[in-house]
């Protein structure tokens, strides 16, 4: 169980980053057929998510080397955070499943009822998970590491957004 919690949190982090990549790209391309564009955006989000998860994991591993009792404390924080994150992730994935498998009307319903509102509450869910994890932390260092890791996750979407721009074909002046 000790290795499962960090892996599960990293998996949730990378999945969230993939969704962030899609959200950042949505509405920025004027072409009709954008499947390749969206796949590229999802891969970009996953890449940055993997980088962030690896960076946070390396920081945590380094901190655990200097503080041997830190890892069990972080596991307490991780368990507490999962009580917030897993219901949100489960409902989001169910909404995505409905959106991917259904016809247009059910897709619209899934977007309006689940995916849209869950996009809006994402930062609040991560902040709530950070607060719960820090609250349950047995030590001050574990609370700080928990808050820093959640802060890195919150920074992913603005980081992805910084490199994007609208992709609307430029139309020059009319020629006579």
Secondary structure, 3 states (H helix, E strand, C coil): CHHHHHHHHHHHHHHHHHHHHHHHHCCCECCCCCHHHHHHHHHHHHHHHHHHHHHHHHHHHHHHHHCCCHHHHHHHHHHHHHHHHHHHHHHHHHHHHHHHHCCHHHHHHHHHHHHHHHHHHHHHHHHHHHHHHHHHCCCHHHHHHHHHHHHHHHHHHHHHHHCCCCECCCCCCCCC
